[in-house]
Amino acid sequence: MLKKVLLIAMKLTSQKETSEVSLLLTNDQEIQELNKFYRNVDSPTDVLAFSQTENGSEFPLLDGKIEYLLGDIIISVETAQRQAAAFGHSLEQELIILAIHGFLHLIGFDHLSESEAGKMKYLEKTIIEKFLSRNGNNNNNFKNSEKS
């Protein structure tokens, strides 16, 4: 399910076909350690994204093609469970929201200003709608959290 939504996100944001994203589902303890080490924030968070696109992400493959490494998305399942309960939707829905949110950070989106947050929220909604339409799900059952 997360692979499908990330593939849709890649297509809708015009990423190269040979792009790669790594996704780690972890717990609060591990994400807190990463958050402290990389962001100097000593608390768990829901999602971290480490982009590899800033310093060149081309990786030559044996067949001569080029693979593009977009970066790493790390999600705390424990935090996602709490957020899902707070927003009144399933863990699966929360993981989808967090994966999309992390992906958009990988490709340069942020939510530091109202304008940026609006663009990011619009893309998150568009990706979710495309995912739901491809999987025959009813959009009325999918509640979007206020992630941005």
Buried (B, 14 or more C-beta within 10 A) or exposed (E): EBEEBBBBBBEEBEBEEEBBBEBEBBEBEBBBEBBEEEEEEEEBBBBBBBBBBEEEBEEEEEEEEEBBBBBBBBBBBBBBBBBBEEBEBBBEBBBBBBBBBBBBBBBEBEBEEEEEBEBBBEBBBBBBBBBBEEEEBEEEEBBBBEBB
